[in-house]
Amino acid sequence: MSTSGSTNFNVTRSDIIDHAFRLLAIYGEQESVSAEDTAIASRALNMMVKSWQVQGLHLWTETEATGILQADIPSYTISSTAGHFSEIMVETSISADEASGQTVLSVTNTDNISANDYIGIVLDDESIHWTTVASKTSSTVTINSAITDDATAGNRVFSYTYKLSKPMHISDVRIRDDSDNDMTIRRISRKDYYAIPDKYSTGVPLVWYYDPQLSAGVVHLWPAPDSSNLRIKMTFQRTLEDLDSGVDNPDFPVEWSETLAYGLAVRLAPIYSAEDKLQIVAPIASDLLEGLKEWDSDKAPLSFSPNINGYY
């Protein structure tokens, strides 16, 4: 037996739309989907994808990010234009004492810092001076806005290239301390967060609440960080990408291809008066989606063991 040796099969938006229409027998074998019907199906497909992502099915969209905290500040905005959260955060330190007003800073390691990166320097007054990188050498970084207080050798420096877009959902939050140890903290509800009387009390944060607004998300921590050397590490679900063009591949693993086509067919059937096909298409669409719900899960199996030591 000879196999292809290939595992790169994928589909495009056009493939999904074409398959959905043929499942409903709206187009024949030799017919091409019209531009008007393509536009209708594309809108339906994107609406379906956006509605599916709120079900929390998508393990492949779960990823990690780091946010930079500042002493005494309890709330942090996350968006592509605000806040200091990124999937890739570079951490280094000042290598020689720097005075207020400096723009050329001695830095321990500049390997992963690039021109135009965002850069934050922890100052001696516990604030973080944020600016952008103008240029670098092997041992220095030139910044576009001078530091506003002294920075002692050893103070942390953070840099990153891209800001994190608003997460759909945050599932796990850890606080990383001065020694680079992580501590998981507890999620609380909106009601419980706003019931806290003194939101500006300080310490190592113990609880968090995430408020996903329309254009930006806000992470609230309590107590507020008592150090600018603390960082937040989080597991979040990113937003699924749009299918803007006919040649776009869906932002899904390839095993979702058939499920996308059948799901789209179910949504197109009422629009094209093809409800008679639903008795065949709809059960298959449901079975495919349910099967992938089980597959797309990281739930650990529940197990029990006897308490042989007699302790509780």
FIVO-478580 format. One record per atom (N, C-alpha, C): x, y, z; residue in one letter. Coordinates in steps of 0.001 Angstrom, whole numbers, padded with zeros to 6 digits, always signed. Last residue first. Layout:
residues N
XYZA
...
This chain:
residues 312
-006964+014020+056866Y
-007946+014725+056024Y
-007370+016052+055611Y
-005414+010805+057272Y
-005469+012248+057461Y
-006486+012856+056505Y
-005001+008086+056830G
-005950+008466+057876G
-006040+009944+058131G
-003466+007049+054863N
-002759+007559+056014N
-003690+008015+057134N
-005073+006322+052762I
-004452+005236+053532I
-003748+005726+054791I
-007691+007096+051319N
-006884+007874+052268N
-006207+006886+053220N
-007857+005955+047908P
-008133+005809+049341P
-007177+006620+050208P
-008694+008186+045228S
-007792+007200+045810S
-008069+007114+047299S
-010201+009061+042124F
-010271+008988+043577F
-009279+007937+044066F
-010343+011323+039351S
-009943+010057+039963S
-010005+010171+041475S
-011256+012650+036290L
-011503+012675+037724L
-011145+011322+038308L
-008955+013706+033764P
-009912+012726+034271P
-010033+012819+035787P
-008842+017169+032880A
-008161+015980+033386A
-009198+014994+033907A
-009773+018820+030006K
-010193+018403+031338K
-009474+017123+031740K
-009365+020056+027650D
-008175+019657+028398D
-008520+019231+029812D
-010911+019552+024498S
-011048+019742+025941S
-009770+019302+026628S
-011907+018774+021880D
-011280+020062+022174D
-011458+020405+023650D
-013405+016432+021946W
-011997+016381+021560W
-011259+017625+022037W
-015933+017339+022668E
-015261+016360+023525E
-013757+016340+023244E
-016396+019045+020532K
-016439+019579+021895K
-015716+018644+022851K
-016386+017301+018424L
-015230+018177+018588L
-015231+018866+019939L
-018870+016082+018796G
-017648+015281+018822G
-016417+016132+019040G
-020588+018244+018460E
-020498+017603+019774E
-019230+016762+019893E
-020205+018760+015718L
-019856+019770+016715L
-019702+019144+018097L
-021146+016371+014554L
-019771+016815+014326L
-019329+017806+015396L
-023829+016367+015408D
-022916+015287+015825D
-021457+015702+015657D
-024793+018670+014095S
-024812+018582+015560S
-023836+017524+016064S
-024471+017962+011418A
-023799+019151+011944A
-023703+019095+013460A
-026191+015768+011336I
-024764+015568+011097I
-023969+016743+011651I
-028676+017027+011812P
-028149+016031+012762P
-026654+015772+012577P
-028759+018857+009485A
-028696+019344+010871A
-028205+018289+011856A
-028956+017333+007083V
-027760+018115+007386V
-027642+018460+008866V
-031494+016052+007113I
-030269+015283+006860I
-029046+016039+007394I
-033267+018011+007709Q
-033423+016735+008408Q
-032229+015818+008181Q
-032603+020101+005949L
-032141+020167+007339L
-032264+018838+008064L
-033713+020068+003490K
-032408+019419+003621K
-031941+019348+005077K
-035978+021586+003747D
-036153+020143+003541D
-034843+019386+003685D
-035159+024209+003812E
-035402+023543+005098E
-035567+022037+004946E
-034310+026059+001979A
-033858+024673+001815A
-034057+023885+003111A
-034513+028829+001599S
-035716+027979+001578S
-035357+026519+001318S
-032264+030258+002083Y
-032466+029797+000706Y
-033641+028817+000593Y
-032353+030748+004792I
-032196+031893+003890I
-032561+031498+002464I
-032434+028212+005984P
-033632+029070+006028P
-033566+030241+005051P
-029704+027300+005203A
-030936+026632+004763A
-032178+027524+004856A
-027557+028549+006398L
-027988+029026+005090L
-029347+028463+004666L
-027155+027140+008737R
-027515+028562+008832R
-028000+029131+007502R
-026442+024636+007770V
-027618+024759+008653V
-028088+026211+008711V
-024077+025301+006422A
-025243+024835+005665A
-026522+024964+006488A
-022386+025894+008577L
-022794+026968+007677L
-024025+026556+006881L
-022094+023307+009631G
-022691+024366+010445G
-023180+025515+009587G
-020794+022056+007487Y
-022133+021619+007874Y
-022834+022675+008728Y
-018367+023542+007478A
-019222+023483+006285A
-020649+023074+006644A
-017373+023114+010086L
-017645+024473+009617L
-018595+024456+008423L
-017027+020329+010033T
-017966+020929+010983T
-018338+022351+010570T
-015010+020043+008157E
-016339+019513+007856E
-017395+020131+008765E
-012859+021370+009586S
-013297+021772+008247S
-014723+021317+007946S
-011678+020680+011970W
-012933+021419+012051W
-013525+021729+010667W
-009232+019622+011441E
-010306+018675+011746E
-011668+019347+011904E
-007506+021775+011172V
-008115+021243+009962V
-009241+020262+010258V
-008184+024327+013632P
-007468+023137+013176P
-008226+022495+012016P
-008941+027679+012550F
-009353+026442+013208F
-008383+025334+012798F
-009378+030033+011037D
-008528+030038+012235D
-008926+028875+013138D
-009489+029032+007577P
-010139+029323+008862P
-009144+029234+010007P
-007609+030750+005083N
-007877+029513+005821N
-008574+029867+007126N
-008651+032867+002461D
-008284+032738+003873D
-008573+031327+004374D
-009583+033233-000049V
-008404+032365+000073V
-007962+032213+001526V
-011691+035028+000212G
-011977+033662-000224G
-010816+032713-000053G
-011318+036966+003228S
-011084+036717+001806S
-011386+035258+001474S
-011905+037033+005941D
-012156+038221+005125D
-012107+037947+003628D
-012711+035672+008627L
-012502+035115+007289L
-012876+036211+006299L
-011045+036741+011663D
-012108+036816+010665D
-011699+036081+009392D
-009795+034732+014395E
-009616+035661+013282E
-010780+035590+012303E
-010933+034636+017762L
-010744+033953+016486L
-010672+034974+015348L
-009190+036069+020495T
-010310+036137+019569T
-009985+035402+018278T
-007695+033925+023022R
-007677+035026+022064R
-008909+034966+021165R
-007880+033233+026332Q
-008418+032805+025043Q
-008442+034012+024113Q
-005023+032911+028537F
-006216+033573+028023F
-006635+032964+026693F
-003198+032868+031435T
-003653+032032+030335T
-004959+032635+029842T
-000663+035126+032662M
-002042+034668+032526M
-002229+033768+031314M
+001161+036823+035076K
+001227+035820+034019K
-000172+035245+033878K
+002245+039937+036126I
+001093+039049+036034I
+001309+038112+034849I
+004941+040816+038337R
+004341+040713+037008R
+003141+039785+037074R
+006681+043054+040493L
+005722+041976+040310L
+005172+042004+038890L
+008181+045299+040719N
+008885+044116+040226N
+007954+042913+040082N
+006859+047278+041965S
+006859+047334+040504S
+007683+046208+039891S
+004825+046369+044736S
+006143+046469+044113S
+005987+046538+042605S
+002365+045844+045677D
+003181+046712+046529D
+004586+046895+045957D
-000672+045764+043777P
+000728+045361+043953P
+001490+046358+044826P
-003738+045776+045661A
-002904+046359+044609A
-001451+045955+044840A
-004974+042521+046804P
-004656+043940+046952P
-003836+044445+045768P
-006535+042522+043635W
-006597+042943+045042W
-005787+041968+045885W
-006977+043725+040290L
-006260+042900+041269L
-006500+043439+042671L
-008629+043584+037206H
-008587+044203+038526H
-007919+043231+039493H
-008212+044150+033843V
-007938+043205+034921V
-007827+043988+036223V
-010264+044903+031170V
-009611+045456+032356V
-009455+044348+033392V
-010186+045167+027583G
-010486+044456+028816G
-009755+045124+029970G
-011729+047068+024952A
-010596+046762+025830A
-011082+045954+027018A
-014068+047363+023571S
-012817+047527+022840S
-011582+047181+023660S
-016109+046429+025436L
-016218+046296+023987L
-014867+046351+023283L
-014674+044600+028296Q
-015503+045628+027686Q
-015453+045499+026158Q
-014373+042248+030561P
-014170+042392+029113P
-015142+043407+028521P
-012845+042200+033465D
-014006+042891+032926D
-013792+043108+031426D
-011794+039918+035874Y
-011602+040416+034511Y
-012902+040975+033968Y
-010231+039892+039010Y
-011510+039934+038297Y
-011254+040536+036931Y
-008369+038166+041554W
-008473+038935+040324W
-009880+038851+039781W
-006395+037998+044606V
-007576+037691+043803V
-007584+038587+042563V
-003937+038742+045646L
-004467+037430+046020L
-005657+037016+045165L
-000901+040594+045210P
-002302+040324+044864P
-002702+038884+045153P
+000951+041587+047955V
+001002+040689+046800V
-000438+040338+046446V
-000092+044959+048657G
+000513+043692+049060G
+000734+042875+047807G
-002394+047579+049658T
-001305+047002+048873T
-000752+045729+049490T
-005563+049083+048997S
-004642+048478+049955S
-003614+047679+049160S
-007358+050008+047170Y
-005984+050491+047026Y
-005078+050019+048162Y
-009880+049202+047795K
-009268+048589+046613K
-007815+049006+046420K
-011545+048608+050438D
-010340+049394+050152D
-009580+048749+049001D
-013902+046910+050243P
-013965+048309+050684P
-012756+049143+050275P
-015253+044935+047733I
-014043+045148+048539I
-013983+046613+048954I
-017328+044824+045972A
-017683+044858+047391A
-016471+045054+048298A
-016222+044494+043525Y
-016679+045841+043852Y
-017155+045962+045295Y
-015675+041729+043701Y
-014592+042709+043590Y
-015071+044090+044023Y
-018191+040552+043889D
-017266+040416+045016D
-016137+041437+044933D
-019269+041265+041391K
-019931+041694+042625K
-018962+041652+043797K
-017524+039952+039654R
-017631+041407+039612R
-018214+041927+040921R
-015869+037238+041425S
-016894+037814+040565S
-016835+039341+040588S
-012440+036070+041283I
-013668+036425+041986I
-014634+037089+041016I
-009776+033711+041188R
-010726+034549+040457R
-011944+034830+041323R
-006729+033677+042984R
-008113+033228+042832R
-008959+034238+042064R
-003417+032916+041716I
-004338+033671+042557I
-005777+033377+042117I
-000390+031109+041855T
-001737+031212+041301T
-002634+031979+042259T
+002782+032375+041629M
+001757+031991+042594M
+000383+032189+041950M
+006137+031794+040581D
+004742+032065+040240D
+003805+031569+041335D
+009269+033436+040964N
+008376+032348+041354N
+006941+032752+041054N
+011160+035410+040595D
+010649+034705+039417D
+009879+033440+039777D
+011642+036945+042767S
+012534+035793+042570S
+012103+034924+041397S
+009592+038796+042793D
+010955+039273+042530D
+011929+038145+042231D
+006851+036824+041292D
+007469+037712+042274D
+008900+038097+041881D
+003987+036672+039379R
+005406+036317+039420R
+006132+037329+040292R
+000802+035410+039778I
+001658+036544+040079I
+003095+036045+040157I
-001497+034106+037368R
-000442+033895+038355R
+000292+035215+038577R
-004667+033086+036288V
-003772+034212+036555V
-002769+033815+037625V
-006794+031745+033805D
-005872+031498+034911D
-004928+032684+035049D
-008544+032512+031820S
-008865+031323+032604S
-007990+031153+033835S
-010174+035089+030226I
-008959+034746+030979I
-009306+033593+031910I
-011391+035751+026991H
-011626+035146+028310H
-010269+034886+028943H
-010626+037328+024867M
-012022+036912+024974M
-012336+036499+026403M
-008364+040047+025457P
-008691+038621+025512P
-010200+038398+025525P
-007465+042647+023295K
-008369+042271+024377K
-008642+040762+024367K
-004018+042197+022266S
-005402+042596+022036S
-006281+042088+023173S
-000926+043254+023547L
-001919+042191+023513L
-003293+042777+023226L
+001493+044948+021532K
+000549+044924+022648K
-000469+043799+022454K
+004699+043939+020483Y
+003274+044074+020180Y
+002442+044040+021463Y
+007302+044044+021692T
+007049+044615+020369T
+005579+044905+020133T
+008834+044943+024834Y
+008018+044073+023998Y
+007707+044804+022700Y
+010632+044971+027956S
+010392+045457+026595S
+009560+044431+025830S
+011764+046122+031122F
+010836+045287+030363F
+010706+045849+028951F
+014131+046008+033661V
+013762+046631+032394V
+012888+045639+031630V
+014779+046485+037182R
+014290+045711+036042R
+013983+046605+034840R
+017855+047452+038693N
+016433+047711+038452N
+015995+047004+037165N
+020574+047085+038557G
+019768+045969+039045G
+018280+046196+038868G
+021466+050366+039341A
+021870+049100+038722A
+021117+047947+039374A
+018715+052654+039649T
+019894+051996+040204T
+020196+050700+039453T
+017681+055497+038233A
+017478+054051+038104A
+018775+053365+038524A
+016053+058608+039073D
+017224+057740+039010D
+016806+056277+038851D
+013459+059768+036847D
+014026+059588+038175D
+015256+058705+038024D
+012669+059826+034242T
+012263+060956+035085T
+012700+060820+036538T
+014450+059173+031189I
+013899+058717+032463I
+013689+059908+033401I
+013466+060630+028018A
+014422+060466+029116A
+013739+059989+030392A
+012335+058932+025249S
+011919+059869+026301S
+012775+059607+027535S
+013513+057078+023600N
+013004+058308+022996N
+012545+059337+024013N
+016662+055522+024463I
+015208+055627+024524I
+014761+056994+024022I
+019142+053246+023718T
+018781+054660+023646T
+017268+054760+023555T
+020871+050870+025549V
+019629+051148+024834V
+019398+052651+024871V
+023935+048926+025484T
+023129+050102+025833T
+021859+050150+025001T
+025331+046748+024590S
+025294+046970+026035S
+024461+048184+026455S
+025244+046562+021861S
+025321+045304+022604S
+025180+045507+024108S
+022820+049172+021287T
+024099+048533+021009T
+024104+047220+021777T
+019869+050638+019785K
+020562+049862+020816K
+021948+049497+020326K
+017262+053156+019558S
+018318+052313+019000S
+018963+051547+020143S
+014779+053873+020660A
+015286+054572+019472A
+016341+053719+018767A
+012031+052384+022146V
+013453+052249+021866V
+013795+053004+020588V
+009697+054316+024137T
+010039+053390+023067T
+011538+053439+022794T
+008447+054200+027522T
+008760+054951+026314T
+008998+053920+025208T
+007717+054410+030923W
+007449+053757+029649W
+007749+054704+028491W
+008923+053884+034031H
+009005+054869+032958H
+008845+054144+031623H
+007249+053106+036897I
+007851+052521+035700I
+007780+053559+034594I
+008073+053879+040341S
+007270+054037+039136S
+007976+053322+037986S
+009856+053674+042411E
+008911+052572+042230E
+007924+052795+041085E
+011903+055478+042404D
+010698+055890+043143D
+009565+054874+042999D
+013793+054365+040712D
+014007+054230+042157D
+012797+054667+042986D
+012034+052680+038005L
+012818+053765+038592L
+012908+053603+040105L
+012083+050336+035551V
+011672+050542+036939V
+012610+051579+037554V
+011227+051032+032286I
+012351+050985+033228I
+011818+051245+034625I
+010004+049632+029335G
+009686+050172+030644G
+010851+049977+031593G
+009367+050011+025880I
+010328+049681+026934I
+009933+050377+028228I
+008353+048851+022683Y
+007991+049513+023932Y
+008998+049085+024996Y
+010545+049087+019838D
+009882+048321+020900D
+009426+049255+022009D
+012057+050661+018159N
+010608+050882+018160N
+009853+049996+019148N
+014658+048262+017875A
+014193+049638+017691A
+012684+049654+017549A
+014566+045520+020248S
+014686+046083+018900S
+014212+047531+018881S
+015952+042977+022252I
+015351+044307+022202I
+015601+044897+020820I
+017370+040692+022694N
+016000+040565+022196N
+015234+041882+022207N
+019934+041572+023632D
+019794+040657+022486D
+018399+040674+021873D
+020809+043100+025702T
+019979+043770+024686T
+019627+042853+023516T
+021380+042950+029074N
+021257+042122+027873N
+020309+042807+026887N
+021830+045113+030888T
+022540+043839+031029T
+022533+043018+029747T
+022403+048455+029846V
+021463+047353+030045V
+022220+046031+030010V
+022585+051873+030266S
+023364+050632+030273S
+022444+049486+030678S
+020919+054234+028213L
+020928+053426+029433L
+021791+052186+029250L
+020398+057389+027275V
+021236+056235+026925V
+021464+055437+028193V
+018968+059341+028523T
+018300+058647+027419T
+019114+057457+026921T
+018525+060776+031794Q
+019315+060003+030838Q
+018423+059429+029728Q
+016971+061935+033707G
+017272+062724+032521G
+018060+061978+031467G
+018504+060575+036621S
+017322+061153+035994S
+017735+062034+034810S
+021225+058288+036053A
+020628+059462+036672A
+019391+059908+035907A
+021948+054897+036702E
+021601+055912+035711E
+020868+057059+036397E
+024317+052391+037452D
+023447+053446+037962D
+023228+054513+036890D
+024185+049637+035176A
+024960+050670+035874A
+023995+051752+036337A
+022356+047907+034093S
+023651+047348+034505S
+024565+048367+035190S
+018938+047158+034425I
+019932+048225+034295I
+021263+047683+034830I
+017802+044038+032940S
+017995+044969+034048S
+018986+046066+033672S
+015083+042254+031402T
+016503+042376+031682T
+016655+043389+032824T
+012670+040542+029560E
+013036+041086+030866E
+014559+041110+031002E
+010180+040712+027110V
+011612+040587+027378V
+011916+041240+028718V
+007333+038975+026322M
+007852+040068+027147M
+009322+039786+027452M
+004925+038065+024223I
+006376+037927+024365I
+006911+039160+025079I
+002318+038846+024528E
+002603+037414+024530E
+004096+037150+024691E
+001747+041594+026791S
+002218+041046+025521S
+002441+039545+025651S
+000749+044659+028196F
+000599+043214+028182F
+001049+042715+026818F
+000247+047414+029163H
+001557+046825+028873H
+001490+045319+029107H
-002232+049713+027788G
-001725+048712+028716G
-000394+048146+028265G
-003507+050049+024390A
-003326+050492+025779A
-002812+049342+026639A
-004037+049050+021914T
-003539+050427+021976T
-003244+050894+023395T
-005076+046556+022114S
-003997+046724+021137S
-003426+048133+021150S
-005506+046146+025689S
-005995+046331+024321S
-004811+046529+023406S
-006206+046168+028992I
-005581+045325+027971I
-006258+045612+026635I
-005570+048010+031978T
-006270+047892+030699T
-005472+047003+029747T
-005733+047287+035373Y
-004869+047337+034197Y
-005677+047072+032928Y
-005744+048295+038833S
-006477+047924+037617S
-005629+048196+036381S
-004241+049162+041090P
-005004+047914+041178P
-005608+047427+039857P
-001079+050357+041931I
-002102+050437+040885I
-002891+049127+040853I
+001042+050090+043689D
-000111+050877+044122D
-001225+050991+043085D
+003517+049452+041242A
+003173+049590+042655A
+001989+050534+042843A
+002432+047822+038319Q
+003095+048966+038930Q
+002608+049120+040357Q
+003081+045067+036090L
+002329+045727+037158L
+003138+046881+037725L
+002814+043845+032894I
+003708+044524+033825I
+002860+045334+034816I
+001871+040595+031829G
+001533+041998+032020G
+002441+042597+033078G
+002152+038040+029421T
+002705+038680+030610T
+002247+040128+030641T
+000385+035106+028274A
+000832+036497+028151A
+001364+036972+029492A
-000455+032206+026345E
+000066+032832+027556E
+000494+034278+027271E
-003539+030814+025017T
-002110+031111+024985T
-001733+031875+026248T
-006015+029235+023179E
-005512+029529+024518E
-004003+029726+024452E
-006791+028387+020743T
-006734+029840+020924T
-006258+030211+022327T
-006943+025677+020920W
-005843+026225+020121W
-005760+027748+020221W
-009259+025206+022364L
-007977+025050+023036L
-006846+025699+022253L
-012221+026371+022280H
-011076+026450+021384H
-009746+026403+022123H
-014709+026602+023406L
-014322+025309+022835L
-012873+025255+022383L
-016243+028628+024561G
-015021+028182+025215G
-014499+026862+024696G
-018374+029806+023403Q
-018624+028530+024054Q
-017383+027968+024740Q
-017648+031975+021981V
-018052+032228+023367V
-018347+030935+024110V
-017168+031066+019411Q
-016018+031291+020280Q
-016413+031556+021731Q
-019589+030874+018032W
-018990+029665+018575W
-017901+029961+019597W
-020036+033469+017141S
-020920+032918+018180S
-020329+031669+018810S
-018025+033733+015233K
-018029+034632+016394K
-018924+034094+017502K
-018849+031770+013392V
-017560+031639+014084V
-017533+032508+015334V
-021281+032893+012535M
-021262+031596+013202M
-019988+031423+014014M
-020384+035226+011287M
-021294+035329+012439M
-021300+034027+013232M
-018896+034078+009200N
-018220+034875+010227N
-019086+035049+011464N
-021012+032825+007786L
-019894+032049+008322L
-019182+032810+009427L
-022642+034973+007012A
-023184+033936+007896A
-022071+033127+008554A
-020849+036327+005312R
-021365+036990+006505R
-021898+035963+007507R
-020521+034334+003385S
-019369+034813+004144S
-019812+035497+005427S
-023089+034122+002315A
-022528+032990+003054A
-021331+033413+003896A
-023308+036648+001068I
-024282+036238+002091I
-023702+035123+002962I
-021154+036530-000743A
-021197+037583+000278A
-022146+037212+001413A
-021944+034353-002323T
-020692+034287-001566T
-020688+035318-000443T
-024205+035397-003509D
-024368+034305-002545D
-023101+034117-001714D
-022933+037346-005144E
-023938+037738-004155E
-024115+036668-003084E
-021279+035796-006774A
-020678+036778-005866A
-021661+037184-004771A
-022321+032309-006897S
-022316+033693-007350S
-021676+034605-006313S
-020547+029324-007294V
-021327+030156-006372V
-021200+031612-006807V
-020826+027537-010340S
-020007+028300-009398S
-020906+029185-008540S
-021677+024206-011384E
-022003+025612-011177E
-021062+026249-010155E
-021409+021509-011675Q
-020616+022348-012572Q
-020849+023842-012353Q
-023162+020466-009692E
-021757+020072-009731E
-020898+021034-010543E
-025393+023097-008508G
-025046+021819-009105G
-023547+021632-009211G
-026535+024595-005497Y
-025730+024662-006714Y
-025414+023255-007200Y
-028160+023618-003558I
-028500+024921-004136I
-027726+025146-005429I
-027854+021391-001954A
-028240+021199-003359A
-028712+022508-003992A
-026717+021617+000486L
-028126+022009+000397L
-028669+021864-001023L
-024144+020921-000071L
-024873+020093+000895L
-026367+020375+000830L
-023470+023075-001671R
-023709+021785-002326R
-024389+020797-001380R
-023128+025084+000233F
-024185+025223-000773F
-024488+023891-001446F
-020906+024001+001627A
-022185+024231+002316A
-023330+024342+001322A
-018880+024040-000318H
-019349+022758+000215H
-020711+022912+000890H
-018564+026830-000710D
-018949+025959-001817D
-019533+024645-001305D
-017704+027583+001861I
-018948+028113+001308I
-019448+027225+000176I
-015267+026178+002035I
-016323+025944+003022I
-017672+026395+002470I
-013820+027260-000124D
-014111+025823-000075D
-015279+025531+000869D
-013616+029965+000634S
-014364+029602-000583S
-014735+028123-000590S
-011943+029751+002880R
-013322+030240+003039R
-014167+029844+001840R
-010176+026604+002411T
-010296+028056+002434T
-011745+028448+002698T
-008503+023842+004025V
-009566+024419+003203V
-009534+025935+003333V
-005841+021407+003814N
-006546+022511+004468N
-007619+023015+003521N
-003303+018980+004250F
-004627+019325+003724F
-005224+020477+004529F
-000778+018025+004916N
-000989+019469+004880N
-002339+019881+004291N
+000491+015619+005013T
-000499+015894+006066T
-000884+017375+006078T
+001730+013008+002889S
+001404+014418+003086S
+000354+014566+004181S
+002069+010459+002140G
+003144+011051+002920G
+002911+012513+003240G
+000222+008948+000732S
+000719+010206+000147S
+001953+010746+000856S
+000931+005382+000572T
+000225+006555+001078T
+000888+007823+000552T
+000507+002213-000806S
+001251+003461-000878S
+000391+004605-000361S
+000845-001196+000000M
+000000+000000+000000M
+000876+001240+000000M
